[in-house]
Amino acid sequence: MLPGVFYALMAGFLAALASTSAKLSLGADYLKDVCETGLKVWTDGQENTDGVNTTTCDWLHIPLRLLCGGLLFTCNAVMWTFFAKALRHSSSSARATVTTTASNFISSAFLGHVIFGETHATLWWCFCIFLTVGGFFVLCV
């Protein structure tokens, strides 16, 4: 049973990582903003008179978006592999599904906060906790 839980937790995390990659590759100019901020920090805030920082970030975000798109497909493929292993090693398919879903919710909140600075309302956390506890309650009864 323990390997099934591990595989289900990893599948949920990989699903959250895949959706984060999709948001980075298809969303607003997150990667361009990160590039500009990173170059400012890397050059210690020195003014660049020839505009290299802006020019570099104008083209660099495109390969970064493509890399995130590849990461999206890779994470999805590995996620389905882990989910199939979780189904095989768990005592029931419901246990693997509930564990993967709970892991996905928590991982999505964590990655959203760390990468995008998102915050979630108390109502969102209450829903997440009730859904997770309810799912585990149904499995145990």
N, C-alpha and C positions, 0 to 999 in steps of 0.2 A: 504494500500500500504506500509506503514512503516514496519509492521511485515514482509512482503515479502522481503524488502530490508535487514532487519536485518538477516533473515534466509539465504539469498543469500550470504551476507558478511561472515557469520559464515561458510557456506559450502565451500567457497573459502579458508578460513583460515585453515579449517580442511583438505582440500585436500593438501594444502602445508605442513601441519604438517605430514600427512601420507607419502608424498614423502620424507620428511626429515627423518622420522623414517626408511623408506626403505633404504635410503642412509647410515644411521648409522648401521643398522643391516646387510646389505649385502655389504657395501662398504669396502674401505680400513680399516686399523686398527685405525680408529678415536677413538673408545672407549678405546682401549688399550693405546693410547697416552694420552687421557684425564685422564685415571686412573693413569698413571705414573706421569703426571703433578700434579694431585690432591694429590697424596700421598707425593710428594716432598713438596708441599705447606703445607699440613697437618702436616708433621713431621718437618716443619720449616727448610728444607734443610739439616737436619742432615744426615750424612753418615750412612748407615745401612750396617754393615759388613757381616751379615749373608744372605744378598740377599732377605730379606722378601719382599721388595717393588717389585722387578722383579717377584718373584714367585707369589705374590698375583695378580698382573696384568695379569700374564699368564693364570690364570683360571677365574678371575673375569669378563673379557670382554665377556666370553661366556654367562653367565646368562644375562648380560646387552644387548647383541645382541638379545637374546630370548625375553627379555622384550620389546625391540624396535620393534621386529617382531609382538608381540601381540598388541603394540600400533598402528602399521600400519593397522592391520585389524580392530581394534576398531575405529580408526579415519575414516577409509573408511566407516564403517557401519553408524556411526553418521553423517558423511558428506552427505551420500545419504538420510538420514532421514531429515536433514536440507534442502537439495536441493528439496526434495519432498514437504516440507512445504513451501518453497519459491515459488515453482510453484503454489501451491494452493492459496497462499495469494497475488500473484502478478497479475497485470492486464493482462499480457501476458507472455508466456513462454520465449519469446526472452528477455524480461526485466530481468527475473531471471537468464537466461543463461549468458547474458552480464555482469551482476553485479557479478555473481560467478566467471567468468573468470577474470575480472579485480581484484577482491579481491585475487584470486589465484596468479596472477602475482606479485602483490605488496607484499603479504605475503611470497611468495617464495623468493623474493629478500631480504626481511627483515630477514627471518630465515637463509638464506644462508650467509648473512653478519654476523649475530650475532653468529651462531653456527660454521660455517666453515671458516669465515673470507674471504668469496668470495667478489669480486668487479665486477661490471658490467660496460661495456663500454658505452659511451654516445650513441652509435648506438642502444644498447639494450634498454636503457631508452626511446629513441625516438620512437622505435617500440612499446614499451609498452604504451606510451602516445598516439600515433596515433591510435593504436588498440582500446584503451579504449574510447578515445574521438570519434572516428569513430563509435563505437558501440552505444554509447549514442546518437550520432547525428542521426543515423538511427532510433533509438527508438523514438526520439522526433519529427521527421519530418513525 
